[in-house]
Amino acid sequence: MSDDEADPELLALLRQALMGKPTQDDEPETGVLEGAEYVCDNSIDAALDMRSTKNAAAAIYEQMQQKNYSPSTWSDHELHPKTKDEGTVAFIFLMDLLNFSFWSEKPESERFAVSYRDRRWTGYWSLVASIQRALDEVNPSQGIPITDPHFWQNEDECTLDALRQVFRSTSDEEIPLLEERLACVREAGQVLYEKYQCSIPNLISAANGSAAALVNVLARDFSAFRDEHKFEGRRKPVRFLKRAQIFVADLWACFEGEGYGAFRDIDKITMFADYRVPQILCGLGCMSYSPKLDAAVRAGQLIESGSSWELQMRGCSIWCVELIRREIVRQDPDAKVNAILIDFFLYDTMKEMEAAGKESMPHHRTRSIWY
Ligand SMILES: Nc1nc2c(c(CN[C@H]3C=C[C@H](O)[C@@H]3O)cn2[C@@H]2O[C@H](COP(=O)(O)O)[C@@H](O)[C@H]2O)c(=O)[nH]1
């Protein structure tokens, strides 16, 4: 480098100091979309169908408009918290710290389920119901302050029994991965105590209004959010960061892009690679599996976390939703959609289909803390 060329790093620092905020080329990236495209380009057991993806984009967009899908749809769900305050921030953090692996091998009547407000809740909603129920039960003299980071880092109070009480089931089956959930909560309590004064708003502030930066901070500071995996011969791990991303998305949706939910680069958040959206993408014909993988999924075979099959299904799903988003925007450049809202719509639609007994194929079964 010749003497008169300043160091780009130094320039960026000076620019940041002078401007007080990052400029375009300083904006962080999560790397999730790049990794998903790489996985999809190198998949042989999962593939996308372009014609079906284009057709699905039109149908999805039409239904999203009919249902007026927007960030405020999030708060319409009966169990989601309604107040727009720091308590709800803590609720969403805990919810997305534990938003994983609810599926059961038991028959519907015997699976883990939570009774709340005179209804039986399963799956993701059993998690939300459990937290709401704990908050209803907590008062100065009793109950478990399950959304309080001070409680999380207190090993004498935040015990396996306390968590078992929060997630008590109406059946003999307890919530899957209970011990792993305790480890996630305790780690979060420790990190928040050591780095963020036990304050989740301080954690959010560390991202300086960037959704991608907040996802990266979560993956950097909390192993429980570090959803990244080695795929085939690729040197860099592929990053799916599903729960880190859905935490940012839930904040954005709940607070409708204001206050704790204000992120200037929210559209950098991708689809959340779980076990429900791949299921509906297959049902729509957008994604399909090789005969062996298809047979394994239909047979309910356990597919190992971090295996090539699993990473192909997750990576192709993320990339498929990105292609759906691009097709919607191509058809309507003014469309107010991003990968988050398309994802929320697909998840909710899959749950409606499940309730109506219209699942064309089962979801894949991987047991992990990542989704
Ligand atoms: N990709 C994606 N995955 C999602 C959600 C949600 C719930 N989000 C709410 C917020 C806004 C939306 O409108 C939803 O109402 C849960 N999951 C994942 O699904 C699995 C649970 O499935 P089941 O056991 O059948 O309930 C598990 O991996 C869980 O992490 C989502 O939105 N997108």
The ligand as a Tripos MOL2 file, in Angstrom:
@<TRIPOS>MOLECULE
LIG
   33    36     1     0     0
SMALL
NO_CHARGES

@<TRIPOS>ATOM
      1 N1        -39.9600  -20.7430   10.9170 N.pl3     1 LIG1
      2 C1        -40.7060  -20.5490   12.0070 C.ar      1 LIG1
      3 N2        -40.6220  -21.4380   13.0160 N.ar      1 LIG1
      4 C2        -41.4160  -21.2210   14.0850 C.ar      1 LIG1
      5 C3        -42.2810  -20.1340   14.2200 C.ar      1 LIG1
      6 C4        -42.9070  -20.2750   15.4850 C.ar      1 LIG1
      7 C5        -43.9710  -19.4010   16.0750 C.3       1 LIG1
      8 N3        -43.8260  -18.0180   15.7200 N.3       1 LIG1
      9 C6        -45.0130  -17.2050   15.9580 C.3       1 LIG1
     10 C7        -44.6750  -15.7820   15.8560 C.2       1 LIG1
     11 C8        -45.1550  -15.2680   14.7380 C.2       1 LIG1
     12 C9        -45.7960  -16.2750   13.9140 C.3       1 LIG1
     13 O1        -47.0070  -15.7730   13.3710 O.3       1 LIG1
     14 C10       -46.0490  -17.4270   14.8650 C.3       1 LIG1
     15 O2        -47.3440  -17.3060   15.4010 O.3       1 LIG1
     16 C11       -42.3910  -21.4150   16.0780 C.ar      1 LIG1
     17 N4        -41.5070  -21.9470   15.2100 N.ar      1 LIG1
     18 C12       -40.7450  -23.1920   15.3020 C.3       1 LIG1
     19 O3        -41.6260  -24.2390   14.8600 O.3       1 LIG1
     20 C13       -41.3940  -25.4050   15.6510 C.3       1 LIG1
     21 C14       -42.6090  -25.5960   16.5270 C.3       1 LIG1
     22 O4        -43.6150  -26.1870   15.7350 O.3       1 LIG1
     23 P1        -44.8560  -26.8700   16.5280 P.3       1 LIG1
     24 O5        -44.2270  -27.9020   17.4850 O.co2     1 LIG1
     25 O6        -45.7130  -27.4640   15.4660 O.co2     1 LIG1
     26 O7        -45.5260  -25.7440   17.3080 O.co2     1 LIG1
     27 C15       -40.1650  -25.1120   16.4930 C.3       1 LIG1
     28 O8        -39.0050  -25.3980   15.7420 O.3       1 LIG1
     29 C16       -40.3000  -23.6080   16.6770 C.3       1 LIG1
     30 O9        -39.0520  -22.9990   16.9770 O.3       1 LIG1
     31 C17       -42.3410  -19.2010   13.1600 C.ar      1 LIG1
     32 O10       -43.0730  -18.1960   13.1720 O.2       1 LIG1
     33 N5        -41.5340  -19.4650   12.0670 N.ar      1 LIG1
@<TRIPOS>BOND
     1     1     2 1
     2     2     3 ar
     3     2    33 ar
     4     3     4 ar
     5     4     5 ar
     6     4    17 ar
     7     5     6 ar
     8     5    31 ar
     9     6     7 1
    10     6    16 ar
    11     7     8 1
    12     8     9 1
    13     9    10 1
    14     9    14 1
    15    10    11 2
    16    11    12 1
    17    12    13 1
    18    12    14 1
    19    14    15 1
    20    16    17 ar
    21    17    18 1
    22    18    19 1
    23    18    29 1
    24    19    20 1
    25    20    21 1
    26    20    27 1
    27    21    22 1
    28    22    23 1
    29    23    24 2
    30    23    25 1
    31    23    26 1
    32    27    28 1
    33    27    29 1
    34    29    30 1
    35    31    32 2
    36    31    33 ar
@<TRIPOS>SUBSTRUCTURE
     1 LIG1         1 GROUP 0 **** ****
